[in-house]
Amino acid sequence: MRPGKITKIFITHAHGDHTFGLPGVLCLMGQDRSRDGRPVEIYGPEGLRMFLRIAIRYSASRIVPNYVVHELKNIPMAPTWRHAAGWYTHSRGKYVLGSQQFFENERKDEKYWGPRGLVGEDPSAWITASQSIELEMDSNFGEVGEGRCVL
């Protein structure tokens, strides 16, 4: 499929392997798409809109197509993880996905990252910090609407 044919993008959570490529994909799409067409609709966790505003402006990417971000509120920006050292013979350990109840029943010597990911739960997290950044929408960088915030 040609990138210019994509009409909707869904981001499940904000880990880098799901989000870091999004600005680049938008640039590819913009090379093969008219700005007169319908905007690309992007759905993802709260904070995604500001992430894209900053990433696109930082890279001065003016070739992105028109887009609108619909933020999904009250869902974690990233799943709950724990560090399980020693699962393999190497020393790097592994991060595993699971629910809080799952982790409470596991061994106590493993680090549990806790229920983070909603606005205000972790003051150092992007989802909390992005609420205080004032960077307005700018159609010069492709964003043509605020989109919806879905609760």
SESELUM-298492 format. One record per residue (C-alpha): x, y, z; residue number from 1. Coordinates in steps of 0.2 Angstrom, whole numbers, plus 2048, in hexadecimal, padded with zeros to 3 digits. Layout:
% SESELUM-298492
   px   py   pz  fike
    X    Y    Z   NUM
...
END
This chain:
% SESELUM-298492
   px   py   pz  fike
  800  800  800     1
  806  811  7FC     2
  808  81C  80B     3
  7FD  82A  803     4
  7EE  81E  803     5
  7EE  81C  816     6
  7DF  825  81E     7
  7DF  820  830     8
  7ED  81C  83C     9
  7EA  814  84D    10
  7F8  814  85B    11
  7F4  808  869    12
  801  80F  875    13
  80F  81B  876    14
  81E  810  877    15
  82C  815  86B    16
  829  806  85F    17
  818  80C  85D    18
  81A  81F  85B    19
  82C  824  856    20
  828  820  844    21
  818  829  843    22
  820  83A  83E    23
  82A  831  830    24
  81B  828  829    25
  811  838  828    26
  820  840  81E    27
  81F  831  812    28
  80C  833  811    29
  80E  846  80D    30
  819  843  7FE    31
  80B  839  7F6    32
  7FC  842  7FC    33
  7F3  852  7F7    34
  7F0  85F  806    35
  7DF  862  7FE    36
  7D9  850  803    37
  7D1  84A  813    38
  7DD  84B  822    39
  7E5  83B  829    40
  7DC  836  839    41
  7E7  830  846    42
  7E1  828  856    43
  7EB  825  865    44
  7EE  828  878    45
  7EE  839  880    46
  7FE  843  87D    47
  7FF  83D  86B    48
  7FA  84D  863    49
  807  857  86C    50
  814  84A  868    51
  811  84C  856    52
  810  85F  857    53
  821  85F  85F    54
  829  852  854    55
  823  859  843    56
  828  86B  848    57
  839  865  84F    58
  83D  85D  83E    59
  836  86B  834    60
  82B  85E  82B    61
  820  868  820    62
  81C  85A  814    63
  810  851  820    64
  7FE  84F  81A    65
  7F0  857  823    66
  7EC  84D  832    67
  7E1  84D  841    68
  7E5  845  852    69
  7D7  83D  85C    70
  7DD  83A  86E    71
  7D6  82B  878    72
  7D5  831  88A    73
  7D6  827  89A    74
  7E0  819  892    75
  7F2  816  897    76
  7FE  81E  88B    77
  808  80E  88D    78
  804  7FD  894    79
  80A  7F8  8A5    80
  81B  7EF  8A5    81
  826  7E7  8B1    82
  839  7E3  8B1    83
  83C  7D1  8B2    84
  84F  7CF  8B4    85
  856  7BE  8B1    86
  849  7B7  8A6    87
  856  7B2  89A    88
  868  7AE  89D    89
  86F  7BF  898    90
  86E  7CD  8A4    91
  864  7DA  89A    92
  853  7D3  8A1    93
  843  7D5  898    94
  834  7E1  89A    95
  823  7D8  89A    96
  811  7DE  897    97
  804  7DA  8A4    98
  7F6  7E0  8AF    99
  7F9  7E7  8C1   100
  7F0  7D8  8C9   101
  7FC  7CD  8BF   102
  80B  7D6  8C6   103
  805  7D6  8D8   104
  804  7C3  8D7   105
  816  7C2  8D0   106
  827  7C1  8D9   107
  82A  7D0  8E4   108
  83C  7D2  8DE   109
  837  7D9  8CD   110
  835  7EB  8C9   111
  823  7F0  8C5   112
  821  800  8BC   113
  810  803  8C4   114
  800  80A  8BD   115
  807  818  8B3   116
  801  81F  8A3   117
  7F2  82A  8A6   118
  7F4  83D  8A8   119
  7FA  842  8B9   120
  7FF  830  8BF   121
  812  833  8BB   122
  817  846  8BC   123
  827  842  8B2   124
  81D  839  8A4   125
  81A  841  893   126
  807  83E  894   127
  807  84A  8A4   128
  814  856  89D   129
  80C  858  88C   130
  7FC  860  895   131
  807  86F  89A   132
  80F  872  888   133
  807  880  87F   134
  80A  87D  86C   135
  7FB  881  861   136
  7F5  878  852   137
  7FD  87E  842   138
  7F7  879  830   139
  808  87D  829   140
  80E  86D  832   141
  7FF  863  82C   142
  7F3  863  83B   143
  7E3  86A  836   144
  7D7  866  844   145
  7D8  862  857   146
  7CF  851  855   147
  7C4  84A  863   148
  7C9  845  874   149
  7C0  834  877   150
  7BD  830  889   151
END
